[in-house]
Amino acid sequence: MTALKAARKPAVRAAKAQSPSRSARARPRPRLSPAAPADSAGRRVIPEIIVGFDEEAVADEGIAALAACPELFVHDAQLVTLVPRAHPGLALARAMPTLRIEPLPSPRLRELLSRSARWLVPQSGDDAQHVVSHVPKWVVSGIASRRHWPGLRPLTAVVTAPVLRPDGTILATPGYDEATGLYLAPREALPTFDDSPTMADARDAAETLLASVEHVPFAAPADQAAWLAMVLTPLARFAVAAGLPLCVVEDSPRSRWSDDVITDIANLVVAGPPVAIDADDLVPSPRRSIDALRENGESIARITNGAARPAVVWRRIHEVLERTRATNGFVWFASTTRAMRDAELNRFALITRCEGGRMTEHDGDAFIRDRTTSDLLVAGLTILRAYQVAGRPPVRLTRWAGFERWSGVVRAAVVWCGLPDPVTSLGQTPEPTNATDAAAADLVVGWSELAAAFPGGATARQALDALEQAPRDRYARLRAAVTVFAPGPLDEQGTATRLGRSLRRHRHEVHEGLSLVLAGSGNQGNRWAVRASSPTSPA
């Protein structure tokens, strides 16, 4: 029985090996010898950072190590990186990925810290020895929460085409530019530039640019010069480094050229289709739209839904853009109609006027048919660079308050090439450029002659009765305007109706220092009067 129990007695189990303690597991980790200043190939040595109790000092060492990361930048008081993205508005055949500014995620920051340095912690039980460790989380959060990172590269903006630097040279090398903080990420192969162009080269370049839009019916030579200034403004926006004027394309009542003109300018400076921003989104809170422009590296934006707005609304929009510094580095385009012309707009807008005519398919292709966009881009930069090479010779210009630096870089270069001043309307009423403008001036000035007979303003019916009863040699200018705007017998109601519509259409327009205003209304209709208006104040 005893032998049987002994046979059934289980064998003694072998003692289970205990897992080594955490400190025991840490002991076999390799010790690191001090890093040499450089390896045999001359490559950069990764620094070693010992994690201690002075957290600020450890974070400072981590920031110093991050300075060697080529993909890390500081933009708008935050750590950012550049992410490739496809531009949706460009043809796939020639589109190259562009770069978008995006905040650096914390996991990516930790990876960069791990790549930029070897992080060491004291070995347990022996503070004199150190072992490799992961980047502590508190280091990552501490560095990310700072608003100043000494040694990291500041990023001003991403540009997709060469631009003029503040020192007058051309940024034409892809990649990061230490002098300006700009990052050039071209969408197309870069053309070659002459670094020392002459005045003759600049004038040839101006003729090349103007020949590309010879199909556009500009109202006057000054409007061609204004168009050229609009082309040069995006190329010189960082050289100006100050507020830029609002670029306005004014359409005539019979045609609309603004869409094609603005799009062509954007294509010329290789900016792609201009970003459309509704005017109603800018006045209440423009920050979101402006931040999106900065992140995407956009240079041109178009304000839509504003063609029929008066100049006082445009002034409010411009004030909002100035307050948020959105006119620095961005070129804002808009379109208006001839009926909304107001002298107040001349205070902050560069205006080019287009007359009547219909765009054909031939006209739509003319912009890029004879010249490639790279040729036109070179022409624009040639004008700006030649003026800088010449020493920026003084040009006689009327001072434009708030845009002195833009005038010294762009406006002066246009006039230096032999073109009219693109801001000829500054300080004066625009001269009539066609029969409609001349008739509008006759209407306003001629209506002022009725003040003696109608001190409180006259209705359209009263004005026509006065013309019918007065001698033929009296109210000559008003008669000429009625012939254009309201042809027909003076005693017919249809003539009065057409005249009343013309009065509403041309109200607030300044002609020869005068403008039409609504003096009142009653059973007989609206009463219109004329008052003196300064070109530098709202009409």
Phi, psi and omega in degrees: 000318179294320179295324179293318177296324180291326179290324180281348182294124183296151179291152180289125180289146177288143181299133180288129181293127179284141177289141181297149179292169180298321179292324179292323178294331182282338186296320184288353184297144188291142174275148183255130175277156180303138182287143177283157180302325180199151179275181184295334180273358179079014180282160182295137178272131179287126181289160177251135180239120179269121181282113180238195183277341178279089187294325180295319179294322178295318178295323178298319178295323178295320178295319178298323178290328181291343181299339180274358181277118182288344184262002185253133180221167173245122181218125177055047175061036174207155177283131183225167174221169181253127184244128178294144175209152177274138179276119186290342185267000183254151179296139184295335183294329183240358184288138173243144181302132175263172184248137180245137177279123179226146176300145182280121178293151180299320177299323178290325176298320178295321177297318180294322176296320179293325180283333187273344183205161172259121185264125185241143174236150178299139179288140181299126179087352180210093183293344181282343179252149183229150179234158181291142181221164170288162176291124180298145180296325181292335175290317180297311181293325179294318179291319182295329184279351179286160177244005178216127183232090182300137177094341178278149187283127176283139180248113179283308181191166172257127179244146182255001179210157178303146180223169178273129177281163176299334179276004177091359177268171183254129173277108183228011179256121180299150179107193184278136179252112183297327185290326186244344186078010178272150176241114181270114177239084187293145176271343179224169176298134185282136175281174177265150183235145173276121185281347181226063179286158181255178177297321178298320177296321180294319180290323175296321179294321178296319177296323178297317180293316181292328177294334180288343179237031180293344178279348181276125183279076176295149185288323186205165177304327178297330178287328172296318177296322177295320176298317179297321177296325176295324178292319183285335185299313177298328180286337183249012188296327180275336174288327177290315178053038178204184182297141179249146179289156173287128182266116186242129174256119184261123180267152172276164180296341186263353182203165179228106179255350190299319182302312183288323181294315181293318179297320179295321178296317178298319178292327182296318180272017176055040177264353184078182179301136181293144178287131181265126178232126181292141180299327180292339180276347183270320187293310183288312184208092183274356189299318183296317180294321182290319178298323178295323177296317181294317181295324183274357180070026180283150180241340183233133176228145179244129178272118182258171177060040180224009185297326184261012182273143179288169184295332180296327176289319178296324177296320178295320178297317180295323177296321178296318180294322178292319182296325179267010180057030180279350176271358177264109179091352177239144176249120182257128179248152177205167178229144176226172176252159182301328181293339182264013182300135181210138181296335179299328180296333182291347182287331186223006184234140170267118191245132169239135187251135177247138180266193184291177182123154181250135178281132176257171177297327177296319179294320182297329180268351187294334185296323184243006183282313186276330181228145174280160180297329178294322177297319180288326176296317177298321179297316179296316179290332177296319179298312182294316182291320180298321179294325177289319180297324179288357180088018181051062181302145182295138178235136183284112181226148172285134183296133176247103186301129180093345182230037181294318182290321175297320179297323181288338182258310187263304185299317180294324179295324179294314180293324179298333178280001178096010179265162177294163176296122181291351180243046182294337181283356182292122177081007179208162179282134178304136179286148176299136182246351177207184184296326180294315179295318179297319179293324177296320176296319177297322180296313183291310182292320179294326179294330179296337179288347178275356185299325181294322181276333182228081184299328182267011181101153184237146173277169179297321179295318179296321179294318179293323176296322179294322178294322182291327184271338183276159175300156184296335181274000179259149183057048184297317184289323178293323177297320179296321180292320179296324178299326181276312188272331184220064180293144180136173178301140184291337184269001180272147181292327179299325178295317178295323179295315179295322179294319178298322177296321179294323178296318178293323182293325186254017176293146180072355174288138182262121178226119179055038177080008181234156177211152178277139176226154177276112183276338180165178180213156181197198181296331182273356179118186180285139176257129183247140178227172181236137177227160178286138182225133177274141179296343182256012177225157182300136181283000000 
